[in-house]
Amino acid sequence: MTDAQLRALLTRIVAKDKIAFKQVYEALERPLFRFIHLKLNDPFQASDILHDVFMEVWNKADRYQGRSTVKSWVFGIAHNKTMDVFRKSSRLVVTDTFPDVEDEGPTGESCVLAAQEAAHVKACLGTLKPQQKEVIELAFYEDMSYRDIGTVLNIPEGTIKTRIFHAKQLLLRCLTDRIQGKGSRHD
């Protein structure tokens, strides 16, 4: 769904249009849940936060000012609510657990190769600092611009660029080592 479509739906949500809310929910529920779950590694808590995020969208849609995309505004709400959980529980480290990704490739060989590649990527993502993983996830899995990521995380765009640059370098080095057999094979 495009940002223009999401903006139009958000305008209707301000008027308490339940159909518009349902459409926004359906468009953003899965990526938001994944984003929250990757941080907490608790599907029940992630579901609770997801519910809170959408309640805030419903109740505070009129506060959207259009300075970012609707998606980054909603992800920003999710980020803030997730960070509130960390602050309340004094948890400092974000989980390194990533869900297994199922490949729907047409052949058994492509499935095996994809699984091997996914295992390499998962292992290498696990070597990144939480802040680096977060920006990589938003940039590549959620297809957000550096500006939108900065809005979600409330940090300068230059910091996003630096984190992504260093994360890419670390991922490249790790993936190269793993593929050439120099990395750990315990995964």
N, CA and C atoms as an extended XYZ file, in Angstrom:
561
Properties=species:S:1:pos:R:3:atomname:S:1:resname:S:1:resid:I:1 pbc="F F F"
N         0.846       -1.167        0.000 N   MET     1
C         0.000        0.000        0.000 CA  MET     1
C         0.898        1.239        0.000 C   MET     1
N         0.583        2.201       -0.833 N   THR     2
C         1.406        3.409       -0.943 CA  THR     2
C         1.176        4.336        0.241 C   THR     2
N         2.105        5.271        0.415 N   ASP     3
C         1.949        6.237        1.497 CA  ASP     3
C         0.725        7.118        1.257 C   ASP     3
N         0.472        7.467        0.006 N   ALA     4
C        -0.706        8.297       -0.296 CA  ALA     4
C        -1.990        7.563        0.119 C   ALA     4
N        -2.042        6.271       -0.135 N   GLN     5
C        -3.217        5.489        0.264 CA  GLN     5
C        -3.337        5.431        1.787 C   GLN     5
N        -2.192        5.220        2.460 N   LEU     6
C        -2.216        5.179        3.925 CA  LEU     6
C        -2.612        6.528        4.508 C   LEU     6
N        -2.159        7.613        3.910 N   ARG     7
C        -2.533        8.953        4.382 CA  ARG     7
C        -4.039        9.168        4.244 C   ARG     7
N        -4.577        8.736        3.113 N   ALA     8
C        -6.020        8.886        2.901 CA  ALA     8
C        -6.802        8.072        3.938 C   ALA     8
N        -6.324        6.872        4.211 N   LEU     9
C        -6.989        6.040        5.220 CA  LEU     9
C        -6.867        6.656        6.609 C   LEU     9
N        -5.718        7.232        6.907 N   LEU    10
C        -5.518        7.856        8.215 CA  LEU    10
C        -6.472        9.038        8.398 C   LEU    10
N        -6.691        9.780        7.331 N   THR    11
C        -7.653       10.889        7.388 CA  THR    11
C        -9.051       10.362        7.715 C   THR    11
N        -9.389        9.229        7.147 N   ARG    12
C       -10.698        8.627        7.438 CA  ARG    12
C       -10.752        8.083        8.865 C   ARG    12
N        -9.599        7.612        9.385 N   ILE    13
C        -9.559        7.111       10.762 CA  ILE    13
C        -9.816        8.243       11.746 C   ILE    13
N        -9.327        9.439       11.419 N   VAL    14
C        -9.599       10.602       12.275 CA  VAL    14
C       -11.109       10.762       12.451 C   VAL    14
N       -11.867       10.470       11.397 N   ALA    15
C       -13.331       10.539       11.449 CA  ALA    15
C       -13.947        9.247       11.983 C   ALA    15
N       -13.102        8.368       12.553 N   LYS    16
C       -13.522        7.093       13.173 CA  LYS    16
C       -14.157        6.128       12.176 C   LYS    16
N       -13.573        6.058       10.985 N   ASP    17
C       -13.999        5.121        9.947 CA  ASP    17
C       -13.369        3.760       10.242 C   ASP    17
N       -14.180        2.799       10.663 N   LYS    18
C       -13.681        1.480       11.046 CA  LYS    18
C       -13.148        0.690        9.853 C   LYS    18
N       -13.711        0.898        8.692 N   ILE    19
C       -13.237        0.191        7.502 CA  ILE    19
C       -11.831        0.660        7.144 C   ILE    19
N       -11.599        1.960        7.236 N   ALA    20
C       -10.260        2.499        6.966 CA  ALA    20
C        -9.262        1.947        7.985 C   ALA    20
N        -9.674        1.880        9.236 N   PHE    21
C        -8.793        1.343       10.276 CA  PHE    21
C        -8.448       -0.117        9.980 C   PHE    21
N        -9.437       -0.883        9.573 N   LYS    22
C        -9.210       -2.295        9.237 CA  LYS    22
C        -8.202       -2.417        8.098 C   LYS    22
N        -8.282       -1.544        7.115 N   GLN    23
C        -7.362       -1.597        5.977 CA  GLN    23
C        -5.932       -1.252        6.403 C   GLN    23
N        -5.785       -0.259        7.264 N   VAL    24
C        -4.455        0.087        7.767 CA  VAL    24
C        -3.914       -1.069        8.600 C   VAL    24
N        -4.762       -1.650        9.435 N   TYR    25
C        -4.356       -2.779       10.263 CA  TYR    25
C        -3.865       -3.931        9.381 C   TYR    25
N        -4.636       -4.269        8.369 N   GLU    26
C        -4.263       -5.375        7.490 CA  GLU    26
C        -2.963       -5.088        6.737 C   GLU    26
N        -2.712       -3.836        6.408 N   ALA    27
C        -1.502       -3.484        5.666 CA  ALA    27
C        -0.255       -3.512        6.541 C   ALA    27
N        -0.396       -3.175        7.823 N   LEU    28
C         0.787       -3.002        8.672 CA  LEU    28
C         0.941       -4.033        9.786 C   LEU    28
N        -0.040       -4.835       10.040 N   GLU    29
C        -0.011       -5.749       11.186 CA  GLU    29
C         1.176       -6.718       11.141 C   GLU    29
N         1.396       -7.384       10.037 N   ARG    30
C         2.472       -8.390        9.964 CA  ARG    30
C         3.867       -7.780       10.103 C   ARG    30
N         4.198       -6.738        9.328 N   PRO    31
C         5.537       -6.172        9.500 CA  PRO    31
C         5.744       -5.556       10.887 C   PRO    31
N         4.700       -4.957       11.450 N   LEU    32
C         4.823       -4.396       12.801 CA  LEU    32
C         5.036       -5.488       13.837 C   LEU    32
N         4.293       -6.575       13.724 N   PHE    33
C         4.460       -7.675       14.678 CA  PHE    33
C         5.881       -8.224       14.599 C   PHE    33
N         6.366       -8.429       13.369 N   ARG    34
C         7.732       -8.941       13.188 CA  ARG    34
C         8.746       -7.983       13.814 C   ARG    34
N         8.575       -6.691       13.574 N   PHE    35
C         9.463       -5.664       14.108 CA  PHE    35
C         9.483       -5.714       15.639 C   PHE    35
N         8.338       -5.797       16.262 N   ILE    36
C         8.243       -5.826       17.722 CA  ILE    36
C         8.770       -7.155       18.258 C   ILE    36
N         8.374       -8.248       17.631 N   HIS    37
C         8.768       -9.581       18.100 CA  HIS    37
C        10.279       -9.775       18.034 C   HIS    37
N        10.917       -9.249       16.994 N   LEU    38
C        12.372       -9.377       16.879 CA  LEU    38
C        13.080       -8.689       18.044 C   LEU    38
N        12.496       -7.648       18.561 N   LYS    39
C        13.097       -6.941       19.685 CA  LYS    39
C        12.864       -7.661       21.006 C   LYS    39
N        11.678       -8.201       21.196 N   LEU    40
C        11.290       -8.753       22.496 CA  LEU    40
C        11.457      -10.258       22.608 C   LEU    40
N        11.379      -10.963       21.500 N   ASN    41
C        11.420      -12.423       21.484 CA  ASN    41
C        10.346      -13.024       22.381 C   ASN    41
N         9.210      -12.368       22.432 N   ASP    42
C         8.072      -12.833       23.222 CA  ASP    42
C         6.813      -12.547       22.409 C   ASP    42
N         6.237      -13.573       21.777 N   PRO    43
C         5.092      -13.325       20.902 CA  PRO    43
C         3.875      -12.771       21.639 C   PRO    43
N         3.710      -13.125       22.896 N   PHE    44
C         2.560      -12.632       23.649 CA  PHE    44
C         2.716      -11.148       23.964 C   PHE    44
N         3.902      -10.778       24.398 N   GLN    45
C         4.168       -9.375       24.688 CA  GLN    45
C         4.142       -8.562       23.395 C   GLN    45
N         4.652       -9.132       22.317 N   ALA    46
C         4.621       -8.452       21.022 CA  ALA    46
C         3.179       -8.212       20.577 C   ALA    46
N         2.316       -9.180       20.809 N   SER    47
C         0.900       -9.013       20.464 CA  SER    47
C         0.257       -7.907       21.288 C   SER    47
N         0.607       -7.857       22.565 N   ASP    48
C         0.067       -6.803       23.427 CA  ASP    48
C         0.502       -5.423       22.941 C   ASP    48
N         1.773       -5.298       22.604 N   ILE    49
C         2.273       -4.004       22.126 CA  ILE    49
C         1.638       -3.655       20.788 C   ILE    49
N         1.503       -4.654       19.917 N   LEU    50
C         0.860       -4.425       18.625 CA  LEU    50
C        -0.540       -3.858       18.829 C   LEU    50
N        -1.280       -4.440       19.759 N   HIS    51
C        -2.624       -3.956       20.081 CA  HIS    51
C        -2.560       -2.501       20.554 C   HIS    51
N        -1.613       -2.209       21.434 N   ASP    52
C        -1.456       -0.840       21.944 CA  ASP    52
C        -1.124        0.144       20.822 C   ASP    52
N        -0.279       -0.286       19.898 N   VAL    53
C         0.093        0.578       18.776 CA  VAL    53
C        -1.142        0.927       17.963 C   VAL    53
N        -1.937       -0.072       17.632 N   PHE    54
C        -3.117        0.201       16.809 CA  PHE    54
C        -4.191        0.982       17.576 C   PHE    54
N        -4.242        0.803       18.876 N   MET    55
C        -5.166        1.619       19.672 CA  MET    55
C        -4.727        3.090       19.607 C   MET    55
N        -3.425        3.310       19.643 N   GLU    56
C        -2.930        4.683       19.542 CA  GLU    56
C        -3.198        5.259       18.157 C   GLU    56
N        -3.045        4.449       17.128 N   VAL    57
C        -3.365        4.915       15.776 CA  VAL    57
C        -4.838        5.306       15.714 C   VAL    57
N        -5.708        4.489       16.270 N   TRP    58
C        -7.142        4.766       16.261 CA  TRP    58
C        -7.469        6.041       17.043 C   TRP    58
N        -6.889        6.156       18.224 N   ASN    59
C        -7.228        7.276       19.105 CA  ASN    59
C        -6.489        8.570       18.804 C   ASN    59
N        -5.333        8.470       18.137 N   LYS    60
C        -4.504        9.664       17.952 CA  LYS    60
C        -4.119        9.907       16.494 C   LYS    60
N        -4.905        9.412       15.580 N   ALA    61
C        -4.618        9.613       14.159 CA  ALA    61
C        -4.556       11.100       13.809 C   ALA    61
N        -5.277       11.912       14.549 N   ASP    62
C        -5.276       13.350       14.281 CA  ASP    62
C        -3.933       14.005       14.625 C   ASP    62
N        -3.073       13.302       15.339 N   ARG    63
C        -1.762       13.839       15.705 CA  ARG    63
C        -0.704       13.615       14.628 C   ARG    63
N        -1.043       12.822       13.617 N   TYR    64
C        -0.103       12.619       12.508 CA  TYR    64
C         0.044       13.947       11.781 C   TYR    64
N         1.284       14.420       11.651 N   GLN    65
C         1.531       15.748       11.080 CA  GLN    65
C         2.063       15.710        9.654 C   GLN    65
N         2.295       14.531        9.110 N   GLY    66
C         2.738       14.429        7.726 CA  GLY    66
C         4.211       14.708        7.501 C   GLY    66
N         5.008       14.758        8.559 N   ARG    67
C         6.449       15.014        8.405 CA  ARG    67
C         7.203       13.754        7.994 C   ARG    67
N         6.544       12.623        8.042 N   SER    68
C         7.141       11.344        7.654 CA  SER    68
C         6.064       10.525        6.958 C   SER    68
N         6.445        9.350        6.495 N   THR    69
C         5.427        8.474        5.916 CA  THR    69
C         4.552        7.940        7.047 C   THR    69
N         3.373        7.508        6.703 N   VAL    70
C         2.479        6.929        7.706 CA  VAL    70
C         3.120        5.686        8.308 C   VAL    70
N         3.750        4.878        7.466 N   LYS    71
C         4.387        3.654        7.941 CA  LYS    71
C         5.461        3.969        8.977 C   LYS    71
N         6.301        4.968        8.705 N   SER    72
C         7.348        5.280        9.671 CA  SER    72
C         6.757        5.891       10.941 C   SER    72
N         5.667        6.626       10.833 N   TRP    73
C         4.986        7.168       12.016 CA  TRP    73
C         4.485        6.024       12.897 C   TRP    73
N         3.848        5.032       12.297 N   VAL    74
C         3.312        3.892       13.055 CA  VAL    74
C         4.460        3.050       13.625 C   VAL    74
N         5.513        2.837       12.841 N   PHE    75
C         6.671        2.088       13.349 CA  PHE    75
C         7.343        2.852       14.494 C   PHE    75
N         7.323        4.178       14.420 N   GLY    76
C         7.860        4.985       15.508 CA  GLY    76
C         7.083        4.776       16.798 C   GLY    76
N         5.773        4.686       16.684 N   ILE    77
C         4.935        4.394       17.854 CA  ILE    77
C         5.320        3.029       18.421 C   ILE    77
N         5.477        2.048       17.530 N   ALA    78
C         5.853        0.688       17.971 CA  ALA    78
C         7.225        0.697       18.630 C   ALA    78
N         8.169        1.413       18.055 N   HIS    79
C         9.517        1.493       18.631 CA  HIS    79
C         9.445        2.088       20.037 C   HIS    79
N         8.720        3.181       20.183 N   ASN    80
C         8.609        3.829       21.489 CA  ASN    80
C         7.957        2.921       22.528 C   ASN    80
N         6.918        2.226       22.137 N   LYS    81
C         6.237        1.328       23.081 CA  LYS    81
C         7.139        0.150       23.459 C   LYS    81
N         7.915       -0.333       22.507 N   THR    82
C         8.857       -1.415       22.791 CA  THR    82
C         9.958       -0.933       23.737 C   THR    82
N        10.465        0.260       23.493 N   MET    83
C        11.495        0.810       24.370 CA  MET    83
C        10.940        1.048       25.779 C   MET    83
N         9.660        1.399       25.883 N   ASP    84
C         9.026        1.552       27.201 CA  ASP    84
C         9.067        0.236       27.970 C   ASP    84
N         8.857       -0.872       27.271 N   VAL    85
C         8.916       -2.188       27.918 CA  VAL    85
C        10.324       -2.440       28.439 C   VAL    85
N        11.340       -2.116       27.646 N   PHE    86
C        12.724       -2.298       28.089 CA  PHE    86
C        13.029       -1.429       29.307 C   PHE    86
N        12.568       -0.185       29.265 N   ARG    87
C        12.819        0.710       30.397 CA  ARG    87
C        12.135        0.207       31.664 C   ARG    87
N        10.910       -0.260       31.531 N   LYS    88
C        10.165       -0.749       32.700 CA  LYS    88
C        10.780       -2.006       33.287 C   LYS    88
N        11.322       -2.853       32.431 N   SER    89
C        11.891       -4.112       32.910 CA  SER    89
C        13.404       -4.029       33.070 C   SER    89
N        13.974       -2.874       32.761 N   SER    90
C        15.425       -2.649       32.850 CA  SER    90
C        16.220       -3.592       31.957 C   SER    90
N        15.602       -4.076       30.896 N   ARG    91
C        16.313       -4.915       29.938 CA  ARG    91
C        17.128       -4.015       29.045 C   ARG    91
N        18.393       -4.344       28.887 N   LEU    92
C        19.276       -3.514       28.096 CA  LEU    92
C        19.624       -4.128       26.750 C   LEU    92
N        19.525       -5.424       26.610 N   VAL    93
C        19.970       -6.094       25.397 CA  VAL    93
C        18.758       -6.548       24.595 C   VAL    93
N        18.755       -6.231       23.323 N   VAL    94
C        17.704       -6.668       22.427 CA  VAL    94
C        18.015       -8.089       21.996 C   VAL    94
N        17.012       -8.907       21.829 N   THR    95
C        17.201      -10.310       21.485 CA  THR    95
C        17.928      -10.489       20.159 C   THR    95
N        18.692      -11.551       20.069 N   ASP    96
C        19.397      -11.880       18.835 CA  ASP    96
C        18.683      -12.995       18.077 C   ASP    96
N        17.510      -13.389       18.505 N   THR    97
C        16.792      -14.483       17.879 CA  THR    97
C        15.964      -13.970       16.716 C   THR    97
N        16.099      -14.640       15.587 N   PHE    98
C        15.334      -14.295       14.410 CA  PHE    98
C        14.481      -15.504       14.012 C   PHE    98
N        13.255      -15.245       13.592 N   PRO    99
C        12.416      -16.364       13.183 CA  PRO    99
C        12.950      -16.995       11.906 C   PRO    99
N        12.733      -18.288       11.761 N   ASP   100
C        13.129      -18.968       10.534 CA  ASP   100
C        12.289      -18.442        9.390 C   ASP   100
N        12.920      -18.274        8.240 N   VAL   101
C        12.232      -17.768        7.069 CA  VAL   101
C        11.974      -18.953        6.143 C   VAL   101
N        10.726      -19.137        5.780 N   GLU   102
C        10.365      -20.245        4.911 CA  GLU   102
C        10.477      -19.801        3.459 C   GLU   102
N        11.237      -20.553        2.664 N   ASP   103
C        11.408      -20.245        1.250 CA  ASP   103
C        10.369      -21.008        0.451 C   ASP   103
N         9.695      -20.321       -0.455 N   GLU   104
C         8.689      -20.969       -1.285 CA  GLU   104
C         9.224      -21.238       -2.689 C   GLU   104
N        10.511      -21.541       -2.773 N   GLY   105
C        11.153      -21.829       -4.050 CA  GLY   105
C        10.566      -23.069       -4.695 C   GLY   105
N        10.671      -23.151       -6.005 N   PRO   106
C        10.034      -24.237       -6.732 CA  PRO   106
C        10.751      -25.588       -6.653 C   PRO   106
N        12.047      -25.606       -6.340 N   THR   107
C        12.754      -26.883       -6.332 CA  THR   107
C        13.338      -27.171       -4.958 C   THR   107
N        13.597      -28.431       -4.708 N   GLY   108
C        14.233      -28.825       -3.453 CA  GLY   108
C        15.618      -28.234       -3.325 C   GLY   108
N        16.362      -28.214       -4.427 N   GLU   109
C        17.715      -27.663       -4.405 CA  GLU   109
C        17.702      -26.178       -4.048 C   GLU   109
N        16.770      -25.419       -4.631 N   SER   110
C        16.710      -23.990       -4.315 CA  SER   110
C        16.307      -23.780       -2.865 C   SER   110
N        15.484      -24.678       -2.327 N   CYS   111
C        15.107      -24.579       -0.917 CA  CYS   111
C        16.314      -24.826       -0.012 C   CYS   111
N        17.108      -25.834       -0.343 N   VAL   112
C        18.291      -26.141        0.462 CA  VAL   112
C        19.290      -24.984        0.396 C   VAL   112
N        19.536      -24.471       -0.807 N   LEU   113
C        20.460      -23.346       -0.962 CA  LEU   113
C        19.959      -22.113       -0.223 C   LEU   113
N        18.671      -21.858       -0.323 N   ALA   114
C        18.104      -20.697        0.371 CA  ALA   114
C        18.197      -20.870        1.881 C   ALA   114
N        17.974      -22.081        2.358 N   ALA   115
C        18.072      -22.336        3.797 CA  ALA   115
C        19.508      -22.140        4.285 C   ALA   115
N        20.471      -22.587        3.491 N   GLN   116
C        21.876      -22.384        3.854 CA  GLN   116
C        22.213      -20.898        3.882 C   GLN   116
N        21.750      -20.173        2.870 N   GLU   117
C        21.999      -18.729        2.824 CA  GLU   117
C        21.317      -18.033        3.999 C   GLU   117
N        20.077      -18.430        4.299 N   ALA   118
C        19.350      -17.828        5.419 CA  ALA   118
C        20.060      -18.101        6.734 C   ALA   118
N        20.598      -19.307        6.878 N   ALA   119
C        21.335      -19.637        8.103 CA  ALA   119
C        22.584      -18.767        8.223 C   ALA   119
N        23.260      -18.550        7.094 N   HIS   120
C        24.439      -17.674        7.102 CA  HIS   120
C        24.044      -16.244        7.476 C   HIS   120
N        22.987      -15.751        6.850 N   VAL   121
C        22.539      -14.381        7.129 CA  VAL   121
C        22.093      -14.259        8.584 C   VAL   121
N        21.332      -15.235        9.055 N   LYS   122
C        20.858      -15.214       10.447 CA  LYS   122
C        22.038      -15.209       11.416 C   LYS   122
N        23.000      -16.061       11.160 N   ALA   123
C        24.178      -16.123       12.031 CA  ALA   123
C        24.947      -14.806       11.997 C   ALA   123
N        25.085      -14.240       10.814 N   CYS   124
C        25.829      -12.984       10.699 CA  CYS   124
C        25.052      -11.816       11.300 C   CYS   124
N        23.738      -11.799       11.132 N   LEU   125
C        22.938      -10.763       11.788 CA  LEU   125
C        23.098      -10.840       13.299 C   LEU   125
N        23.282      -12.046       13.809 N   GLY   126
C        23.472      -12.235       15.241 CA  GLY   126
C        24.763      -11.644       15.771 C   GLY   126
N        25.704      -11.340       14.881 N   THR   127
C        26.970      -10.746       15.323 CA  THR   127
C        26.897       -9.222       15.418 C   THR   127
N        25.824       -8.645       14.869 N   LEU   128
C        25.698       -7.188       14.877 CA  LEU   128
C        25.229       -6.670       16.236 C   LEU   128
N        25.567       -5.424       16.503 N   LYS   129
C        25.051       -4.753       17.693 CA  LYS   129
C        23.552       -4.541       17.492 C   LYS   129
N        22.781       -4.484       18.577 N   PRO   130
C        21.327       -4.303       18.445 CA  PRO   130
C        20.932       -3.089       17.593 C   PRO   130
N        21.648       -1.978       17.730 N   GLN   131
C        21.326       -0.783       16.955 CA  GLN   131
C        21.570       -1.002       15.465 C   GLN   131
N        22.595       -1.804       15.134 N   GLN   132
C        22.880       -2.089       13.735 CA  GLN   132
C        21.817       -3.025       13.151 C   GLN   132
N        21.434       -4.028       13.934 N   LYS   133
C        20.394       -4.961       13.466 CA  LYS   133
C        19.089       -4.226       13.206 C   LYS   133
N        18.779       -3.310       14.100 N   GLU   134
C        17.530       -2.558       14.000 CA  GLU   134
C        17.467       -1.763       12.699 C   GLU   134
N        18.539       -1.054       12.350 N   VAL   135
C        18.513       -0.256       11.120 CA  VAL   135
C        18.532       -1.138        9.877 C   VAL   135
N        19.243       -2.253        9.947 N   ILE   136
C        19.245       -3.194        8.812 CA  ILE   136
C        17.843       -3.750        8.593 C   ILE   136
N        17.169       -4.133        9.666 N   GLU   137
C        15.817       -4.682        9.574 CA  GLU   137
C        14.863       -3.664        8.962 C   GLU   137
N        14.927       -2.437        9.417 N   LEU   138
C        14.028       -1.405        8.890 CA  LEU   138
C        14.358       -1.062        7.439 C   LEU   138
N        15.634       -1.005        7.114 N   ALA   139
C        16.024       -0.637        5.748 CA  ALA   139
C        15.722       -1.746        4.747 C   ALA   139
N        16.060       -2.978        5.097 N   PHE   140
C        15.979       -4.046        4.101 CA  PHE   140
C        14.737       -4.923        4.204 C   PHE   140
N        14.225       -5.120        5.400 N   TYR   141
C        13.019       -5.932        5.541 CA  TYR   141
C        11.762       -5.086        5.459 C   TYR   141
N        11.827       -3.849        5.911 N   GLU   142
C        10.659       -2.964        5.872 CA  GLU   142
C        10.756       -1.922        4.764 C   GLU   142
N        11.882       -1.920        4.034 N   ASP   143
C        12.074       -1.053        2.879 CA  ASP   143
C        11.858        0.427        3.208 C   ASP   143
N        12.384        0.845        4.358 N   MET   144
C        12.259        2.246        4.760 CA  MET   144
C        13.483        3.031        4.307 C   MET   144
N        13.260        4.306        4.018 N   SER   145
C        14.365        5.198        3.670 CA  SER   145
C        15.135        5.553        4.937 C   SER   145
N        16.351        6.065        4.746 N   TYR   146
C        17.147        6.480        5.903 CA  TYR   146
C        16.409        7.562        6.693 C   TYR   146
N        15.766        8.443        5.993 N   ARG   147
C        15.001        9.515        6.657 CA  ARG   147
C        13.891        8.924        7.518 C   ARG   147
N        13.155        7.957        6.964 N   ASP   148
C        12.065        7.338        7.726 CA  ASP   148
C        12.596        6.558        8.921 C   ASP   148
N        13.723        5.885        8.747 N   ILE   149
C        14.319        5.150        9.869 CA  ILE   149
C        14.714        6.134       10.972 C   ILE   149
N        15.279        7.261       10.569 N   GLY   150
C        15.626        8.292       11.533 CA  GLY   150
C        14.403        8.783       12.289 C   GLY   150
N        13.290        8.900       11.586 N   THR   151
C        12.048        9.322       12.221 CA  THR   151
C        11.564        8.265       13.211 C   THR   151
N        11.595        7.006       12.801 N   VAL   152
C        11.151        5.915       13.672 CA  VAL   152
C        11.991        5.860       14.945 C   VAL   152
N        13.304        5.954       14.799 N   LEU   153
C        14.210        5.777       15.933 CA  LEU   153
C        14.561        7.088       16.635 C   LEU   153
N        14.117        8.191       16.043 N   ASN   154
C        14.367        9.522       16.608 CA  ASN   154
C        15.867        9.814       16.730 C   ASN   154
N        16.588        9.500       15.636 N   ILE   155
C        18.021        9.796       15.574 CA  ILE   155
C        18.330       10.395       14.200 C   ILE   155
N        19.446       11.127       14.083 N   PRO   156
C        19.771       11.788       12.808 CA  PRO   156
C        19.989       10.802       11.657 C   PRO   156
N        19.660       11.273       10.459 N   GLU   157
C        19.829       10.451        9.259 CA  GLU   157
C        21.287       10.050        9.072 C   GLU   157
N        22.215       10.927        9.417 N   GLY   158
C        23.638       10.609        9.298 CA  GLY   158
C        24.027        9.422       10.173 C   GLY   158
N        23.428        9.332       11.349 N   THR   159
C        23.687        8.198       12.245 CA  THR   159
C        23.175        6.910       11.617 C   THR   159
N        22.025        6.996       10.964 N   ILE   160
C        21.457        5.820       10.275 CA  ILE   160
C        22.424        5.367        9.184 C   ILE   160
N        22.904        6.302        8.388 N   LYS   161
C        23.830        5.964        7.300 CA  LYS   161
C        25.091        5.290        7.850 C   LYS   161
N        25.613        5.842        8.938 N   THR   162
C        26.821        5.273        9.534 CA  THR   162
C        26.562        3.862       10.048 C   THR   162
N        25.454        3.668       10.756 N   ARG   163
C        25.141        2.336       11.294 CA  ARG   163
C        24.953        1.328       10.176 C   ARG   163
N        24.262        1.716        9.112 N   ILE   164
C        24.038        0.790        7.998 CA  ILE   164
C        25.351        0.497        7.288 C   ILE   164
N        26.173        1.501        7.084 N   PHE   165
C        27.476        1.283        6.438 CA  PHE   165
C        28.293        0.264        7.228 C   PHE   165
N        28.435        0.482        8.525 N   HIS   166
C        29.242       -0.434        9.343 CA  HIS   166
C        28.609       -1.819        9.422 C   HIS   166
N        27.282       -1.878        9.518 N   ALA   167
C        26.602       -3.169        9.565 CA  ALA   167
C        26.820       -3.944        8.268 C   ALA   167
N        26.735       -3.263        7.131 N   LYS   168
C        26.967       -3.922        5.842 CA  LYS   168
C        28.389       -4.469        5.758 C   LYS   168
N        29.348       -3.684        6.224 N   GLN   169
C        30.742       -4.130        6.204 CA  GLN   169
C        30.912       -5.384        7.056 C   GLN   169
N        30.332       -5.366        8.256 N   LEU   170
C        30.426       -6.523        9.145 CA  LEU   170
C        29.712       -7.738        8.553 C   LEU   170
N        28.540       -7.516        7.966 N   LEU   171
C        27.803       -8.623        7.345 CA  LEU   171
C        28.580       -9.206        6.171 C   LEU   171
N        29.138       -8.348        5.354 N   LEU   172
C        29.918       -8.821        4.206 CA  LEU   172
C        31.103       -9.659        4.661 C   LEU   172
N        31.830       -9.171        5.654 N   ARG   173
C        32.988       -9.902        6.172 CA  ARG   173
C        32.544      -11.246        6.754 C   ARG   173
N        31.491      -11.221        7.550 N   CYS   174
C        31.002      -12.452        8.181 CA  CYS   174
C        30.515      -13.455        7.134 C   CYS   174
N        29.723      -12.984        6.169 N   LEU   175
C        29.201      -13.887        5.138 CA  LEU   175
C        30.331      -14.465        4.290 C   LEU   175
N        31.307      -13.642        3.958 N   THR   176
C        32.461      -14.119        3.184 CA  THR   176
C        33.195      -15.211        3.953 C   THR   176
N        33.444      -14.969        5.234 N   ASP   177
C        34.132      -15.968        6.066 CA  ASP   177
C        33.331      -17.263        6.157 C   ASP   177
N        32.025      -17.143        6.339 N   ARG   178
C        31.185      -18.347        6.479 CA  ARG   178
C        31.138      -19.142        5.180 C   ARG   178
N        31.004      -18.449        4.075 N   ILE   179
C        30.906      -19.142        2.789 CA  ILE   179
C        32.235      -19.799        2.429 C   ILE   179
N        33.335      -19.167        2.809 N   GLN   180
C        34.658      -19.729        2.517 CA  GLN   180
C        35.071      -20.738        3.582 C   GLN   180
N        34.196      -20.989        4.556 N   GLY   181
C        34.474      -22.015        5.559 CA  GLY   181
C        35.326      -21.571        6.714 C   GLY   181
N        35.524      -20.257        6.865 N   LYS   182
C        36.361      -19.759        7.957 CA  LYS   182
C        35.546      -19.490        9.213 C   LYS   182
N        34.220      -19.338        9.045 N   GLY   183
C        33.377      -18.994       10.193 CA  GLY   183
C        32.965      -20.200       10.983 C   GLY   183
N        32.307      -19.955       12.063 N   SER   184
C        31.822      -21.008       12.938 CA  SER   184
C        30.718      -21.804       12.262 C   SER   184
N        30.734      -23.083       12.394 N   ARG   185
C        29.701      -23.953       11.796 CA  ARG   185
C        28.796      -24.546       12.879 C   ARG   185
N        28.697      -23.884       14.005 N   HIS   186
C        27.873      -24.410       15.101 CA  HIS   186
C        26.394      -24.129       14.902 C   HIS   186
N        26.010      -23.320       13.933 N   ASP   187
C        24.607      -22.909       13.744 CA  ASP   187
C        23.821      -23.941       12.993 C   ASP   187
